[in-house]
Amino acid sequence: MDLKDQLQQLFPDHKPEEPKIQEQPETGIWLQDEPLLCKYEKRKGKPITIIEGYTGADTDFKSLAKEIKTKLSVGGSFKNEKIIIQGDYRDKIMELLKNKGFQVKRVGG
């Protein structure tokens, strides 16, 4: 006798429900007409990559920044409607953004 049968004997009136499968919500990131700008700069002698030009909601851009930092395993921040990533990761970031459906323009270098 398995657990299901034992429970059925203890609670004869109970009818088990099928578990509901929740659908994954879409990312819902605003895709824009103008391309995002991916820049390379040096601040205090250290290389950084800056992504700017996003016209959607700040929360979407923050979640995009978090995803980029997680996928590349690097540090960074979101300030003044710009994503700042530590290091020169322009090629990887541009590829990641293109896979998400964004148009990306490389600026500088």
C-alpha positions in Angstrom: 0.0 0.0 0.0 1.5 3.3 -1.0 1.1 6.7 0.5 -1.7 7.7 -1.8 -3.8 4.8 -0.8 -3.1 5.4 2.9 -4.2 9.0 2.5 -7.3 7.9 0.7 -8.3 5.7 3.6 -7.7 8.4 6.1 -9.6 11.0 4.1 -12.2 9.3 2.0 -14.0 12.5 1.0 -10.9 14.3 -0.3 -10.3 14.4 -4.0 -6.7 15.3 -5.0 -6.2 18.1 -7.4 -3.8 18.1 -10.2 -0.9 20.6 -9.6 -1.2 23.7 -11.7 1.7 24.5 -14.0 2.6 28.2 -13.9 3.7 29.7 -17.2 6.9 31.7 -17.2 6.1 35.3 -17.8 7.7 36.9 -20.7 10.6 39.3 -20.1 8.6 42.2 -21.3 11.6 44.3 -22.0 10.8 47.3 -24.3 12.5 46.8 -27.7 13.2 50.2 -29.2 13.7 51.6 -32.7 17.0 53.3 -32.0 20.1 51.1 -31.2 21.7 51.0 -27.8 25.2 52.5 -27.7 28.0 50.3 -26.3 31.0 52.5 -25.4 34.4 51.7 -24.1 36.1 54.1 -21.6 38.9 54.2 -19.1 38.3 55.7 -15.7 41.1 56.0 -13.3 43.2 53.7 -15.6 40.7 50.9 -15.5 38.5 49.8 -18.5 34.7 50.0 -18.4 31.9 49.3 -20.8 29.0 51.7 -20.9 25.6 50.9 -22.4 23.2 53.8 -22.9 20.3 55.0 -25.1 17.5 52.9 -23.6 14.1 54.6 -23.9 12.0 52.2 -21.9 11.3 51.9 -18.1 14.2 52.2 -15.7 13.1 48.9 -14.0 13.5 47.0 -17.3 16.9 48.5 -17.9 18.0 47.6 -14.3 16.9 44.0 -14.8 18.8 44.0 -18.1 21.9 45.3 -16.2 21.5 42.6 -13.6 21.2 39.9 -16.3 24.3 41.1 -18.1 26.3 41.2 -14.9 25.2 37.7 -13.9 25.9 36.1 -17.3 29.4 37.7 -17.6 30.2 37.3 -13.9 31.4 40.8 -13.6 30.7 43.8 -11.4 28.9 46.9 -12.5 26.2 49.4 -11.7 23.2 51.3 -13.1 23.5 55.1 -12.8 22.0 58.0 -14.7 20.2 55.8 -17.2 23.5 54.0 -18.1 24.7 50.5 -17.4 28.3 50.6 -16.3 30.2 47.2 -16.5 33.7 46.7 -15.2 36.0 45.6 -17.9 36.0 45.6 -21.7 33.2 43.2 -22.6 31.8 45.0 -25.6 31.8 42.0 -27.9 30.1 39.7 -25.4 27.5 42.3 -24.4 26.7 43.2 -28.0 26.1 39.5 -28.8 24.0 39.1 -25.7 21.8 42.1 -26.5 21.4 41.1 -30.2 20.2 37.7 -29.0 17.6 39.4 -26.9 16.4 41.4 -30.0 18.1 44.8 -29.4 19.9 46.7 -32.0 23.4 47.6 -30.8 25.8 50.2 -32.1 29.5 50.1 -31.1 31.0 53.4 -30.3 34.7 54.1 -29.8 37.6 51.8 -30.5 
